Amino acid sequence: MARHRIGNSYLSDKELEEHKNSLWGVWLFVIGALFGGITAHRVMASFGSPKWAIFIGVVLGALALGSALTALRAYIRMAASLGIALLFLYIVGWCVWKVI
């Protein structure tokens, strides 16, 4: 069984995967919360809603989108990995195409 050093601790393969999943979850929540809050603010402010309603809408929008992205983190991580792999293959193919 492999041991991976993270900071001052050593993690097994399963613990490392859980650590990576939790990091993806945190960052996806932050990104989703920012995007959801900004979007909710723009939409509600354009309707001329009162300040308290905008505040509640921003908080609920941020929590909803952040939580949704966190729940889908395994699929998002897989899609991001696939996208990076396809980008790499495209760049290699483009370089080969230019040489030929």
N, C-alpha and C positions, 0 to 999 in steps of 0.2 A: 504494500500500500504506500503510495507516494504521499509525502508531506510537503506542503507549500507554505512558505513563510510570508505572512502578511503582518507588517508591523513587528510587534514583539511576540507574536503567537504563531504556532504552526497548525495548519488546517489540513484535514484529509480532503480527498477529492470531493466528497459529498458536501463537506463544510465550505469548501472553496466555491462550489457551484451556488450554494445558498447565499454566500457573501456577495458574489457577483449579481445574483438575482435581486438581492436587497438594494445594492447600489443602483441597478437599473430602475428599480421601483422608486427610489428616492428622487432620482433625476427626472424620471418621467412624470412623477407627481408635480415637481417644481415647474417643469416646462408646461404641463397641462394646466396647472393652476394659474400661471401667468397668462397663457393664451386664453383660457376660459374667462378669467377676470377681465382682461382687456376687451375681449369680444362682448361680454355682457355689459360692460360699461358703455361701450360705443353704441350698442343697440338701445339700451335703456335711456341713455342721455339724448339720443336722437328723438325719442318720443316725448321728451320733456317731463320725465317722471320726477317725483319728489326725491330729495336727497336720501331719505331713509330707505326708500324703495330701491334706489340705485345701489346703496350699500348692501342691502340684503341680496339683491340680484347678483352683484359681483362676488360676494362670499359664496353663495350657492352655486354659481356658475364655475367658480374656481375649484370648489370641492368636488363638484360633479365630474368635470373633465379630468381633473387630477386623479381622482379615484378610478375613473374608467380606464385611463392610460395605465395606471398601476396594475389594474386587474388583467390587462392585456399585455403585460410586459414580456411574457415568454414569446408571444407571436411577434411583437414589435422587435424584440432582440433577434429573432430568427429572420425577419424581413430585412433588418439592418445588415445582418451578416451576409445574407443572400445578395443584397444590393451592392455591398462592398466587393464581394466575389465577382459579380457580373461586371462591375466597373473595372476591376483589374483585368478580367478577360477581354473586355472591350479595348482597353488601352494596349494590351499585348497584341491583340488582333489588328488594331490600327497601325501600330508600329511595324508589324510584319507586312501589312498591306502597303505601307509607304516604301519599304525596302524592296519589295517585289516590284 
